[in-house]
Amino acid sequence: MSVNELQDQMAKLSLEDRRQLTAFLVSLRHQELAGYKESLAKKIDDTNEANWISLEEFDRRVSA
């Protein structure tokens, strides 16, 4: 399947499906970055609530 065909199919997806696809593509990109796993583990282990974001803020960031 070509990139153009993929784009055509993605244009037909619902907003929720496009959001899920976006999150998937971002996760693939991050997996390729050097040190990503270590960086993510550090963020997950962070117990300082000042560094946390709400689910709404997360959705806003990944949906932009």
C-alpha positions in Angstrom: 0.0 0.0 0.0 1.4 3.4 -0.9 1.7 6.4 1.3 -1.1 8.1 -0.7 -3.4 5.2 -0.2 -2.7 5.2 3.5 -3.4 8.9 3.6 -6.7 8.4 1.8 -7.7 5.7 4.3 -6.7 7.8 7.3 -8.8 10.7 6.0 -11.8 8.5 6.4 -11.2 7.6 10.0 -13.1 9.0 12.9 -11.5 11.6 15.2 -11.0 9.0 17.9 -9.4 6.6 15.5 -7.1 9.3 14.2 -6.1 10.2 17.7 -5.2 6.6 18.4 -3.3 6.4 15.2 -1.4 9.5 16.1 -0.5 8.1 19.5 0.7 4.9 17.8 2.9 6.8 15.3 4.4 9.0 18.1 5.2 5.9 20.1 6.9 4.3 17.1 9.0 7.5 16.7 9.9 7.5 20.3 11.1 3.9 20.2 13.6 4.9 17.7 15.1 7.7 19.8 18.3 6.9 21.7 17.7 6.7 25.4 14.0 7.0 25.1 13.2 4.0 27.3 15.5 5.3 30.1 13.9 8.8 29.8 10.4 7.3 29.9 11.2 5.2 32.9 12.5 8.2 34.8 9.3 10.1 34.0 7.1 7.2 35.1 9.0 6.8 38.3 8.8 10.6 39.1 6.8 10.9 42.4 6.8 14.7 42.3 3.2 15.7 41.5 4.4 19.1 40.3 5.8 17.3 37.3 2.6 15.4 36.5 -0.1 16.4 33.9 -3.7 15.6 33.8 -5.2 13.3 31.2 -7.0 16.3 29.7 -3.6 18.1 29.3 -2.1 15.0 27.8 -4.9 14.7 25.3 -4.5 18.4 24.4 -0.8 17.9 23.8 -1.1 14.8 21.6 -4.2 16.1 19.8 -2.6 19.4 18.8 
